Amino acid sequence: MDLIQIIGNKGVLFISKNQRIIEKMTPTNSDETISKVESMIRVLSKAAPRGNILDQDDIKALNQVDLEDQPKLADRLEDMIVLLKDEPDNKRKILEIHDATNDEFGHVKPVHDTLDSVKTHFLNKK
């Protein structure tokens, strides 16, 4: 199916040739960001998913991370989740984990998008 992509400030909108709208939202607040990171950890850990937060493209991209690197990425995201939930004011440590994760895994689209959301909603940077 050919799609037309429209990028907006609240996410990405896809329109198919038959004019059916398919929307792919990026996290719009801190709770959605935490939920998306948790979903990514479940995919990387091969745990049973809860809810439908990630779309198939995100799941596919995460599964394409090298098998040896998947646990490392999951651990990094888990460290970030602990800080986001328990110490959201520890911006220095969140930024350290953000930058390290971005350096190694920022080329993976759902990781990049979620890290951008962390930057926006927890580090107050655009």
N, CA, C and O of each residue as an XYZ file, in Angstrom:
504
protein
N       0.846     -1.170      0.000
C       0.000      0.000      0.000
C       0.892      1.232      0.000
O       1.769      1.360      0.854
N       0.678      2.139     -0.946
C       1.423      3.383     -1.006
C       0.790      4.386     -0.070
O      -0.431      4.541     -0.036
N       1.634      5.068      0.693
C       1.145      6.040      1.660
C       1.772      7.399      1.409
O       2.918      7.503      0.971
N       1.011      8.425      1.692
C       1.507      9.787      1.691
C       1.730     10.143      3.149
O       0.839      9.947      3.975
N       2.906     10.664      3.478
C       3.245     10.975      4.853
C       3.158     12.482      5.071
O       3.699     13.265      4.291
N       2.471     12.876      6.138
C       2.370     14.279      6.524
C       2.870     14.377      7.959
O       2.324     13.733      8.855
N       3.901     15.177      8.178
C       4.472     15.315      9.510
C       3.899     16.568     10.147
O       3.961     17.654      9.570
N       3.334     16.408     11.357
C       2.773     17.522     12.096
C       3.406     17.620     13.463
O       4.294     16.838     13.802
N       2.952     18.581     14.252
C       3.552     18.777     15.568
C       3.071     17.754     16.594
O       3.646     17.686     17.680
N       2.060     16.970     16.306
C       1.584     15.967     17.253
C       1.823     14.553     16.774
O       1.373     13.603     17.415
N       2.512     14.390     15.677
C       2.784     13.052     15.191
C       2.889     13.030     13.685
O       3.055     14.062     13.034
N       2.791     11.850     13.156
C       2.881     11.649     11.722
C       1.549     11.092     11.254
O       0.985     10.194     11.877
N       1.060     11.628     10.165
C      -0.212     11.196      9.606
C       0.078     10.554      8.264
O       0.801     11.113      7.439
N      -0.489      9.379      8.052
C      -0.331      8.690      6.779
C      -1.690      8.618      6.104
O      -2.700      8.344      6.752
N      -1.713      8.865      4.805
C      -2.945      8.771      4.034
C      -2.699      7.777      2.906
O      -1.757      7.933      2.129
N      -3.542      6.763      2.820
C      -3.382      5.756      1.775
C      -3.977      6.271      0.474
O      -4.661      7.294      0.456
N      -3.713      5.559     -0.609
C      -4.213      5.978     -1.919
C      -5.731      6.065     -1.955
O      -6.286      6.889     -2.681
N      -6.410      5.220     -1.178
C      -7.871      5.277     -1.180
C      -8.394      6.287     -0.152
O      -9.557      6.239      0.248
N      -7.515      7.199      0.264
C      -7.850      8.301      1.156
C      -8.186      7.866      2.583
O      -8.747      8.644      3.355
N      -7.846      6.636      2.931
C      -8.040      6.189      4.310
C      -6.910      6.766      5.150
O      -5.741      6.651      4.781
N      -7.244      7.379      6.264
C      -6.250      8.008      7.120
C      -5.757      7.003      8.145
O      -6.544      6.359      8.839
N      -4.446      6.883      8.225
C      -3.799      6.025      9.206
C      -2.892      6.938     10.012
O      -1.977      7.545      9.456
N      -3.124      7.044     11.293
C      -2.364      7.976     12.111
C      -1.361      7.240     12.980
O      -1.672      6.207     13.573
N      -0.177      7.774     13.046
C       0.867      7.230     13.910
C       1.263      8.365     14.848
O       1.911      9.329     14.440
N       0.872      8.238     16.085
C       1.100      9.318     17.041
C       2.443      9.148     17.742
O       2.887      8.036     18.027
N       3.066     10.277     18.006
C       4.229     10.277     18.881
C       3.725     10.638     20.272
O       2.686     11.287     20.398
N       4.435     10.236     21.311
C       3.970     10.543     22.664
C       3.789     12.045     22.860
O       4.654     12.839     22.488
N       2.656     12.424     23.449
C       2.364     13.846     23.629
C       2.512     14.307     25.066
O       2.359     15.495     25.351
N       2.807     13.388     25.981
C       3.039     13.791     27.358
C       3.954     12.785     28.042
O       4.338     11.777     27.447
N       4.296     13.059     29.276
C       5.256     12.210     29.978
C       4.713     10.806     30.225
O       5.474      9.841     30.150
N       3.429     10.665     30.515
C       2.856      9.339     30.748
C       2.900      8.478     29.486
O       3.217      7.291     29.553
N       2.586      9.070     28.348
C       2.647      8.330     27.082
C       4.080      7.948     26.749
O       4.330      6.878     26.194
N       5.015      8.818     27.085
C       6.427      8.524     26.843
C       6.859      7.316     27.668
O       7.516      6.411     27.153
N       6.490      7.301     28.944
C       6.828      6.171     29.814
C       6.185      4.894     29.289
O       6.829      3.845     29.270
N       4.936      4.963     28.868
C       4.254      3.782     28.335
C       4.946      3.255     27.086
O       5.065      2.043     26.906
N       5.402      4.155     26.226
C       6.073      3.718     25.003
C       7.413      3.064     25.329
O       7.768      2.051     24.728
N       8.161      3.636     26.280
C       9.439      3.033     26.666
C       9.197      1.651     27.272
O       9.937      0.713     26.975
N       8.182      1.512     28.106
C       7.859      0.212     28.696
C       7.498     -0.804     27.612
O       7.896     -1.966     27.692
N       6.755     -0.373     26.613
C       6.395     -1.271     25.511
C       7.622     -1.700     24.727
O       7.728     -2.853     24.308
N       8.542     -0.777     24.530
C       9.767     -1.107     23.812
C      10.583     -2.128     24.600
O      11.154     -3.047     24.013
N      10.644     -1.978     25.912
C      11.371     -2.933     26.758
C      10.743     -4.314     26.632
O      11.457     -5.313     26.536
N       9.406     -4.379     26.630
C       8.730     -5.675     26.500
C       9.042     -6.332     25.158
O       9.253     -7.543     25.102
N       9.075     -5.559     24.087
C       9.403     -6.121     22.771
C      10.838     -6.648     22.771
O      11.095     -7.759     22.307
N      11.759     -5.857     23.286
C      13.165     -6.256     23.294
C      13.424     -7.453     24.200
O      14.327     -8.249     23.944
N      12.627     -7.578     25.262
C      12.784     -8.679     26.217
C      11.977     -9.906     25.809
O      11.991    -10.930     26.492
N      11.278     -9.784     24.690
C      10.429    -10.875     24.180
C       9.323    -11.235     25.170
O       8.868    -12.378     25.220
N       8.898    -10.250     25.952
C       7.791    -10.458     26.885
C       6.474    -10.212     26.157
O       6.444     -9.601     25.089
N       5.401    -10.692     26.746
C       4.076    -10.505     26.151
C       3.715     -9.018     26.177
O       3.781     -8.380     27.227
N       3.334     -8.468     25.020
C       2.961     -7.054     24.985
C       1.634     -6.800     25.696
O       0.744     -7.650     25.728
N       1.537     -5.608     26.260
C       0.282     -5.155     26.865
C      -0.170     -3.922     26.108
O       0.605     -2.985     25.915
N      -1.398     -3.923     25.687
C      -1.916     -2.776     24.949
C      -1.348     -2.733     23.540
O      -0.608     -3.626     23.126
N      -1.699     -1.701     22.820
C      -1.281     -1.569     21.431
C      -0.608     -0.214     21.245
O      -1.062      0.600     20.441
N       0.465      0.029     21.979
C       1.127      1.325     21.939
C       2.064      1.426     20.743
O       2.143      2.471     20.096
N       2.776      0.338     20.450
C       3.709      0.340     19.327
C       3.028     -0.199     18.075
O       2.253     -1.153     18.144
N       3.316      0.408     16.947
C       2.768     -0.136     15.705
C       3.727     -1.197     15.152
O       4.826     -1.381     15.675
N       3.317     -1.871     14.124
C       4.099     -2.975     13.568
C       5.460     -2.522     13.054
O       6.431     -3.274     13.148
N       5.551     -1.312     12.512
C       6.840     -0.801     12.031
C       7.821     -0.617     13.184
O       9.007     -0.916     13.048
N       7.321     -0.122     14.329
C       8.179      0.049     15.504
C       8.663     -1.304     16.018
O       9.841     -1.467     16.338
N       7.762     -2.260     16.094
C       8.115     -3.598     16.572
C       9.149     -4.235     15.640
O      10.119     -4.845     16.090
N       8.922     -4.081     14.340
C       9.850     -4.640     13.355
C      11.233     -4.003     13.494
O      12.245     -4.702     13.449
N      11.279     -2.683     13.664
C      12.562     -1.985     13.811
C      13.299     -2.441     15.071
O      14.517     -2.618     15.049
N      12.567     -2.628     16.161
C      13.200     -3.095     17.403
C      13.705     -4.528     17.252
O      14.776     -4.863     17.757
N      12.954     -5.363     16.572
C      13.371     -6.749     16.365
C      14.573     -6.857     15.428
O      15.266     -7.874     15.429
N      14.826     -5.824     14.633
C      15.960     -5.840     13.719
C      17.264     -5.390     14.379
O      18.327     -5.468     13.763
N      17.191     -4.921     15.624
C      18.412     -4.612     16.375
C      19.148     -5.940     16.570
O      18.520     -6.965     16.833
N      20.462     -5.921     16.443
C      21.252     -7.151     16.617
C      20.845     -7.865     17.892
O      20.616     -7.237     18.926
N      20.756     -9.187     17.806
C      20.311     -9.985     18.956
C      21.159     -9.741     20.190
O      20.630     -9.707     21.302
N      22.485     -9.566     20.018
C      23.324     -9.313     21.186
C      23.101     -7.929     21.771
O      23.369     -7.705     22.952
N      22.616     -7.001     20.962
C      22.400     -5.631     21.430
C      21.017     -5.410     22.035
O      20.815     -4.441     22.765
N      20.069     -6.285     21.746
C      18.715     -6.098     22.274
C      18.677     -6.053     23.804
O      18.020     -5.170     24.355
N      19.350     -6.967     24.518
C      19.335     -6.871     25.984
C      20.004     -5.586     26.493
O      19.570     -5.010     27.490
N      21.049     -5.150     25.811
C      21.735     -3.914     26.203
C      20.804     -2.709     26.052
O      20.739     -1.854     26.935
N      20.084     -2.648     24.928
C      19.122     -1.563     24.717
C      18.003     -1.638     25.750
O      17.600     -0.616     26.305
N      17.501     -2.839     26.007
C      16.441     -2.999     27.015
C      16.924     -2.537     28.387
O      16.173     -1.893     29.119
N      18.177     -2.858     28.744
C      18.734     -2.424     30.032
C      18.842     -0.909     30.104
O      18.521     -0.306     31.128
N      19.293     -0.299     29.018
C      19.389      1.172     28.991
C      18.011      1.807     29.170
O      17.846      2.752     29.941
N      17.035      1.280     28.455
C      15.675      1.826     28.559
C      15.103      1.583     29.957
O      14.376      2.423     30.486
N      15.430      0.438     30.549
C      14.963      0.145     31.914
C      15.569      1.135     32.910
O      14.875      1.624     33.802
N      16.859      1.431     32.759
C      17.496      2.434     33.621
C      16.810      3.784     33.474
O      16.612      4.509     34.450
N      16.450      4.109     32.232
C      15.782      5.387     31.993
C      14.397      5.411     32.629
O      14.001      6.417     33.217
N      13.662      4.310     32.515
C      12.314      4.234     33.094
C      12.362      4.430     34.607
O      11.533      5.143     35.172
N      13.328      3.801     35.254
C      13.459      3.939     36.707
C      13.623      5.415     37.073
O      12.984      5.905     38.004
N      14.475      6.112     36.341
C      14.673      7.537     36.615
C      13.433      8.361     36.289
O      13.046      9.239     37.060
N      12.811      8.078     35.145
C      11.637      8.861     34.750
C      10.508      8.718     35.761
O       9.775      9.673     36.018
N      10.368      7.529     36.333
C       9.291      7.298     37.301
C       9.663      7.751     38.708
O       8.861      8.386     39.393
N      10.888      7.420     39.141
C      11.267      7.639     40.534
C      12.012      8.939     40.792
O      11.923      9.509     41.880
N      12.746      9.405     39.790
C      13.547     10.619     39.964
C      13.441     11.532     38.739
O      14.455     11.831     38.108
N      12.237     11.977     38.397
C      12.098     12.785     37.180
C      12.844     14.126     37.244
O      13.083     14.753     36.212
N      13.209     14.561     38.451
C      13.944     15.821     38.571
C      15.451     15.643     38.409
O      16.181     16.634     38.369
N      15.930     14.409     38.317
C      17.351     14.139     38.141
C      17.701     14.255     36.655
O      18.034     13.267     36.000
N      17.618     15.462     36.152
C      17.799     15.719     34.723
C      19.203     15.364     34.236
O      19.372     14.939     33.093
N      20.201     15.533     35.087
C      21.569     15.216     34.686
C      21.708     13.727     34.360
O      22.277     13.363     33.331
N      21.189     12.877     35.234
C      21.297     11.424     35.025
C      20.418     10.980     33.850
O      20.823     10.122     33.065
N      19.220     11.558     33.725
C      18.350     11.239     32.584
C      19.051     11.610     31.282
O      19.009     10.856     30.309
N      19.696     12.771     31.268
C      20.399     13.213     30.061
C      21.576     12.287     29.743
O      21.834     11.996     28.575
N      22.293     11.820     30.775
C      23.397     10.875     30.553
C      22.904      9.606     29.859
O      23.491      9.156     28.874
N      21.818      9.037     30.386
C      21.276      7.810     29.797
C      20.717      8.099     28.409
O      20.903      7.312     27.481
N      20.036      9.223     28.276
C      19.500      9.638     26.979
C      20.616      9.692     25.936
O      20.494      9.119     24.854
N      21.701     10.383     26.272
C      22.785     10.573     25.308
C      23.484      9.259     24.972
O      23.796      8.999     23.810
N      23.730      8.433     25.985
C      24.389      7.147     25.735
C      23.521      6.254     24.857
O      24.018      5.599     23.941
N      22.226      6.232     25.142
C      21.296      5.418     24.347
C      21.209      5.954     22.928
O      21.200      5.184     21.968
N      21.144      7.266     22.798
C      21.054      7.884     21.476
C      22.313      7.631     20.662
O      22.235      7.391     19.457
N      23.480      7.684     21.311
C      24.735      7.444     20.601
C      24.782      6.039     19.999
O      25.242      5.860     18.872
N      24.310      5.057     20.743
C      24.397      3.673     20.280
C      23.198      3.215     19.456
O      23.345      2.429     18.519
N      22.004      3.711     19.809
C      20.786      3.171     19.194
C      19.888      4.239     18.577
O      18.745      3.952     18.222
N      20.384      5.454     18.446
C      19.580      6.536     17.890
C      19.195      6.340     16.436
O      18.293      7.011     15.933
N      19.875      5.423     15.756
C      19.554      5.147     14.350
C      18.295      4.286     14.215
O      17.762      4.142     13.114
N      17.818      3.716     15.321
C      16.596      2.904     15.311
C      15.430      3.870     15.520
O      15.327      4.505     16.569
N      14.556      3.981     14.523
C      13.527      5.030     14.519
C      12.677      5.107     15.794
O      12.541      6.203     16.339
N      12.099      4.010     16.302
C      11.282      4.171     17.512
C      12.100      4.616     18.726
O      11.587      5.312     19.602
N      13.371      4.214     18.776
C      14.238      4.659     19.873
C      14.490      6.156     19.739
O      14.376      6.903     20.710
N      14.831      6.583     18.538
C      15.082      8.010     18.285
C      13.856      8.859     18.635
O      13.972      9.874     19.323
N      12.692      8.438     18.159
C      11.468      9.199     18.411
C      11.141      9.275     19.902
O      10.729     10.320     20.406
N      11.331      8.156     20.597
C      11.025      8.128     22.027
C      12.033      8.963     22.815
O      11.663      9.637     23.777
N      13.290      8.920     22.417
C      14.291      9.753     23.087
C      14.001     11.237     22.859
O      14.225     12.056     23.751
N      13.512     11.582     21.686
C      13.088     12.971     21.445
C      11.960     13.359     22.392
O      11.916     14.479     22.901
N      11.050     12.419     22.620
C       9.941     12.677     23.532
C      10.440     12.830     24.979
O       9.943     13.675     25.723
N      11.407     12.021     25.364
C      12.017     12.154     26.700
C      12.651     13.530     26.831
O      12.503     14.197     27.855
N      13.354     13.946     25.795
C      14.006     15.247     25.816
C      12.970     16.369     25.983
O      13.175     17.313     26.745
N      11.861     16.243     25.257
C      10.830     17.278     25.306
C      10.093     17.294     26.646
O       9.914     18.354     27.245
N       9.667     16.122     27.113
C       8.774     16.066     28.276
C       9.475     15.965     29.621
O       8.872     16.274     30.648
N      10.731     15.541     29.640
C      11.431     15.397     30.911
C      12.642     16.326     31.033
O      13.019     16.708     32.141
N      13.241     16.684     29.920
C      14.414     17.534     29.964
C      14.101     18.959     29.515
O      14.979     19.822     29.492
N      12.841     19.191     29.159
C      12.362     20.517     28.750
C      13.190     21.120     27.626
O      13.492     22.314     27.621
N      13.552     20.256     26.667
C      14.292     20.723     25.479
C      13.505     20.333     24.256
O      12.876     19.276     24.232
N      13.530     21.160     23.251
C      12.827     20.874     21.993
C      13.783     20.405     20.951
O      13.375     20.116     19.825
